[in-house]
């Protein structure tokens, strides 16, 4: 029996790969998990009441497009947060978490050819792995772009060969970036949008970490695109409650963009998507409308930034994240460092190369470890201090 070859070169997903590396060894101390970006701060306590009030909704098939209430709440949040105006009827698609949206948007919007050739999908390197699988699924060529110091630890799209840009259908970009924590400035967005207008490709802006930041709120892609007067179909943005509200299990996300883009995503999702159950949509409507818990959550992460800065202040190459909740720490060999930490201390981190692809013999992140600052403050402090003493002292 034949199987598709387009996925034959996929490495194991990062976390099964990590288990193969570590789980054959006993931990050297009480385990401290600092691998997966699963928020562990408390979510709003009133959520249980809203869920209980709406339990009857489990007896109905959910609305595939999302209830009017949740779409209106998401549109209102975009307006409060970015000053962006979108029509909740035609420009927002409710998602069961953003991973399915980042995948299905590529399925719905990537053409079979671009300028008569195989289309290209540009993606950061390292990156959220769904970007690459989405590109392969539509028969596009994924092109991996390393982060550069010149562009603030973000991909330099302007360094791409113009012939590649002319074949480009979609460019994925994550800001704040996972794993580096870098933030795309307004100038960065302006330059990227202008490049997309020149070469006629779409930008998929993964902004799921937008509400966790040190000082100033990161600018948004749609915010800049609307101010520039760019083609309304040029940018699709993706947001989620997972990080913003500590609700990764709720699976409430959305994408927003031009009416034609959203119509095409909506049409495909009617066949292939898994709608969010109505009681969870009722919860999401309330959560998207509340900022108090978001401000409290952000303050907790801002305190964690200070702890990390104190612990790693004199470590050569250390750079605290601008936003998000990952540290991207320099090491000589990421797998060796990860294994050493686990076997000697029980601290569990992720080798940076597990989030990247090799290009021209180099895998970005081979000399980095990703450390998730999601644990409660004292557990996180203990884990970071142990990491410091084991790898740097």
C-alpha positions in Angstrom: 0.0 0.0 0.0 1.3 3.4 -0.9 1.6 6.3 1.5 2.0 10.0 0.8 5.7 11.1 0.5 5.1 14.7 1.3 5.3 14.1 5.0 8.1 11.5 4.8 10.8 13.9 6.0 9.0 15.2 9.0 11.0 14.8 12.2 9.2 13.6 15.3 7.2 16.3 16.9 9.2 18.2 19.6 7.7 16.6 22.7 7.7 12.9 21.6 11.3 13.6 20.5 12.1 15.0 23.9 10.6 12.0 25.6 12.9 9.7 23.6 15.9 11.7 24.7 15.1 12.0 28.4 12.7 9.3 29.5 15.3 6.4 29.3 17.1 8.3 32.1 16.0 8.8 35.7 15.7 12.5 36.8 18.5 13.7 39.1 16.0 15.4 41.4 12.4 16.3 41.8 11.2 17.0 38.3 10.5 20.6 37.3 8.7 20.9 33.9 9.9 23.9 31.9 9.2 22.5 28.4 5.7 23.0 27.1 4.1 26.5 26.9 1.1 25.5 29.0 0.1 28.4 31.3 -0.3 27.4 34.9 -1.6 30.6 36.4 -5.1 30.6 37.7 -7.8 31.4 35.2 -10.8 33.6 36.2 -12.8 32.0 38.9 -16.2 33.1 37.5 -15.7 30.8 34.5 -17.2 27.9 36.3 -20.4 29.8 36.9 -20.8 30.8 33.3 -20.2 27.2 32.2 -22.8 25.8 34.6 -25.4 28.3 33.4 -24.9 27.2 29.8 -24.6 23.4 30.2 -27.8 22.8 28.2 -25.8 24.0 25.2 -24.0 20.6 25.1 -27.3 19.2 23.8 -27.0 21.2 20.6 -24.7 21.1 17.7 -22.5 24.1 17.9 -22.6 27.0 15.4 -19.7 26.4 13.1 -19.1 30.1 12.4 -19.3 31.0 16.1 -22.2 32.6 18.0 -22.9 36.2 17.2 -22.0 37.0 20.8 -18.5 35.6 20.8 -17.7 37.1 17.4 -18.9 40.5 18.6 -16.8 40.2 21.7 -13.7 39.3 19.7 -14.3 42.2 17.3 -14.8 44.6 20.2 -11.5 43.3 21.8 -9.6 44.0 18.5 -11.0 47.5 18.6 -10.0 48.1 22.2 -6.6 46.5 21.9 -5.5 47.7 18.5 -8.0 50.3 17.3 -8.9 47.9 14.5 -12.4 47.9 13.1 -13.7 44.6 11.7 -17.2 43.3 10.8 -18.0 40.4 13.2 -20.3 39.0 10.5 -17.8 38.8 7.7 -14.3 39.3 9.0 -14.0 37.0 12.0 -13.9 33.2 12.2 -14.2 31.5 15.5 -11.6 28.7 16.0 -11.2 25.7 18.1 -7.8 26.9 19.2 -5.5 28.7 16.7 -3.5 25.7 15.6 -6.4 24.4 13.5 -6.9 28.0 12.1 -3.2 28.3 11.2 -3.4 25.0 9.3 -6.8 25.5 7.7 -6.2 29.0 6.6 -3.3 27.7 4.5 -5.5 24.9 3.1 -8.2 27.5 2.2 -6.0 30.3 0.8 -2.9 28.9 -0.7 -3.2 28.7 -4.5 -2.2 25.6 -6.5 0.3 27.7 -8.4 1.8 31.2 -8.0 2.9 32.9 -11.2 2.7 29.5 -13.0 5.1 27.8 -10.5 4.9 25.8 -7.3 3.9 28.2 -4.5 6.2 29.0 -1.6 5.3 29.3 2.0 7.8 31.3 4.1 8.2 30.5 7.7 10.4 31.6 10.5 13.1 29.1 11.7 12.7 28.1 14.5 8.9 28.1 14.4 5.6 26.7 15.5 5.6 23.4 13.7 2.1 23.6 12.2 3.3 26.2 9.7 5.5 23.6 7.9 2.9 20.9 7.9 0.3 23.3 6.4 2.7 24.2 3.6 3.4 20.5 2.8 -0.3 19.7 2.9 -1.1 22.1 0.1 1.9 21.0 -2.0 3.8 24.3 -1.4 7.5 24.5 -0.9 8.3 25.6 2.7 11.2 28.0 2.8 12.7 28.5 6.3 14.1 31.9 7.3 16.4 32.2 10.3 16.0 35.0 12.8 18.7 37.6 12.4 20.2 40.2 14.9 19.8 42.9 12.2 16.0 42.4 12.3 15.7 42.1 16.1 15.7 38.2 16.3 12.9 38.0 13.6 13.2 36.7 10.0 14.6 39.0 7.4 12.0 38.7 4.6 13.8 41.3 2.6 16.8 39.1 2.3 14.8 36.5 0.3 15.6 36.1 -3.3 13.0 38.2 -5.3 12.4 35.1 -7.5 11.3 33.2 -4.4 9.2 36.1 -3.3 7.4 36.1 -6.6 6.5 32.5 -5.9 5.5 33.2 -2.4 1.8 32.7 -1.5 1.9 33.0 2.3 4.4 34.2 4.9 3.9 33.0 8.4 5.2 35.3 11.2 4.9 35.0 14.9 5.0 38.2 17.0 5.7 38.1 19.9 8.0 35.3 18.6 8.0 31.7 19.9 10.7 30.9 21.1 12.8 34.1 21.0 10.2 36.5 22.6 11.0 39.2 20.0 8.4 41.7 19.0 7.8 43.0 15.5 7.8 46.8 15.6 5.5 49.0 13.6 8.3 49.7 11.2 8.9 45.9 10.8 5.3 45.3 10.0 5.2 48.2 7.6 8.2 46.9 5.7 6.8 43.3 5.5 3.3 44.5 4.4 4.9 46.7 1.7 6.9 43.7 0.6 3.8 41.5 0.5 2.0 44.2 -1.5 4.9 44.3 -4.0 5.1 40.6 -4.5 1.4 39.8 -3.9 1.5 37.3 -1.0 -0.6 37.0 2.2 0.7 37.4 5.7 -0.5 35.0 8.4 0.3 36.8 11.7 0.3 34.5 14.7 -0.2 36.9 17.6 -1.1 34.4 20.3 1.4 35.9 22.8 0.4 39.5 22.3 -0.9 40.1 25.8 2.2 38.9 27.7 4.8 41.7 27.5 7.3 43.7 29.6 6.3 47.3 28.9 4.5 48.5 25.8 1.8 46.3 24.1 3.2 44.9 20.8 1.7 46.4 17.7 -0.5 44.2 15.5 -0.2 43.3 11.9 -3.9 44.2 11.0 -3.5 47.4 13.0 -0.6 48.5 10.8 -2.1 47.2 7.6 -5.3 49.1 8.1 -3.4 52.3 8.8 -1.3 51.8 5.6 -4.4 51.2 3.5 -3.1 47.8 2.4 -5.3 45.4 0.5 -7.9 44.1 3.1 -7.1 40.5 2.1 -3.3 41.0 2.6 -3.2 40.0 6.3 -4.9 37.3 8.4 -4.3 37.5 12.2 -4.7 34.7 14.7 -5.4 35.1 18.5 -6.2 32.8 21.3 -7.3 32.7 25.0 -4.7 30.0 25.8 -1.9 32.4 26.9 -3.9 35.6 27.3 -6.3 34.1 29.8 -4.6 30.9 31.0 -7.2 28.8 29.2 -5.3 26.4 26.9 -8.0 23.7 27.4 -10.9 26.0 26.5 -9.7 26.0 22.8 -11.1 29.5 22.1 -9.3 31.3 19.3 -10.2 33.3 16.2 -8.8 34.6 13.0 -9.6 37.9 11.4 -8.9 39.3 8.0 -10.5 40.4 4.7 -14.1 39.3 4.0 -13.1 37.1 1.0 -10.3 35.3 3.0 -12.7 34.7 6.0 -15.4 33.4 3.6 -13.1 30.9 2.1 -11.8 29.7 5.5 -15.4 29.5 6.8 -16.5 27.5 3.7 -13.7 24.9 4.2 -14.2 24.7 7.9 -17.9 23.9 7.4 -16.7 20.6 5.9 -13.6 19.9 8.0 -13.6 21.9 11.2 -14.6 21.0 14.8 -16.8 23.9 16.1 -16.4 25.1 19.7 -19.2 23.7 21.9 -21.8 26.4 22.7 -21.2 26.4 26.5 -17.5 27.1 25.8 -18.5 29.8 23.4 -20.5 31.4 26.2 -17.5 31.3 28.4 -15.3 32.7 25.6 -17.7 35.6 25.0 -17.3 36.7 28.6 -13.5 36.1 28.8 -12.8 38.1 25.6 -14.8 40.9 27.2 -12.8 41.1 30.4 -9.4 42.8 30.8 -8.9 42.7 34.6 -7.7 39.1 34.7 -5.4 39.8 31.7 -3.7 42.6 33.5 -3.3 40.5 36.6 -1.8 37.7 34.5 0.6 40.0 32.7 1.9 41.4 36.1 2.8 37.8 37.1 4.8 37.4 34.0 6.5 40.8 34.4 7.6 39.7 37.8 9.0 36.5 36.2 11.0 38.5 33.7 12.7 40.3 36.6 13.6 37.0 38.3 15.1 35.7 35.0 17.0 38.9 34.5 18.5 38.7 38.0 19.5 35.0 37.7 21.0 35.2 34.2 22.2 38.9 34.2 25.9 38.0 33.8 25.5 35.0 31.5 27.2 35.7 28.2 24.6 35.9 25.4 21.6 36.1 27.7 18.8 38.3 26.4 15.6 38.6 28.3 12.5 38.2 26.1 10.5 41.3 25.1 7.3 39.4 25.4 5.9 35.9 25.7 7.0 33.5 28.4 10.0 31.6 27.0 13.7 32.0 27.7 15.9 31.3 24.7 19.2 30.5 26.5 22.6 30.0 24.9 24.4 26.7 25.4 27.2 24.9 23.6 25.1 21.9 22.6 21.3 21.9 23.2 20.7 18.2 23.5 23.7 17.7 25.7 22.6 20.5 28.0 19.1 19.2 28.1 20.2 15.7 29.0 22.7 17.0 31.6 20.0 19.1 33.3 17.6 16.2 33.5 20.0 13.6 34.7 21.6 15.8 37.3 18.7 17.9 38.5 15.3 16.9 37.1 14.8 20.2 35.4 13.2 19.5 32.0 13.7 21.9 29.1 13.5 21.7 25.3 16.4 21.7 22.8 16.0 24.6 20.5 16.8 22.5 17.4 13.6 20.5 18.0 11.7 23.6 16.9 13.6 24.2 13.7 14.7 22.7 10.4 18.2 22.3 9.0 19.0 24.7 6.2 22.4 24.7 4.4 23.9 22.4 7.1 22.8 24.6 10.0 19.9 24.0 12.4 18.9 27.2 14.2 18.6 26.5 17.9 21.3 23.8 18.0 23.0 26.0 20.6 19.9 27.1 22.5 17.4 25.7 24.9 13.8 26.9 25.3 12.7 27.3 28.9 9.0 27.9 29.6 8.4 30.3 32.5 4.9 29.0 33.2 5.3 27.4 36.7 4.3 29.3 39.8 6.9 31.9 40.8 8.9 30.0 43.4 9.0 26.8 41.5 10.2 28.7 38.4 12.8 30.6 40.5 14.1 27.2 41.8 14.2 25.7 38.3 16.0 28.7 36.8 18.5 28.9 39.7 19.2 25.2 39.3 19.7 25.6 35.6 22.1 28.5 36.1 24.2 26.5 38.6 24.3 23.4 36.4 25.0 24.9 33.0 26.7 28.3 33.6 28.6 28.2 37.0 
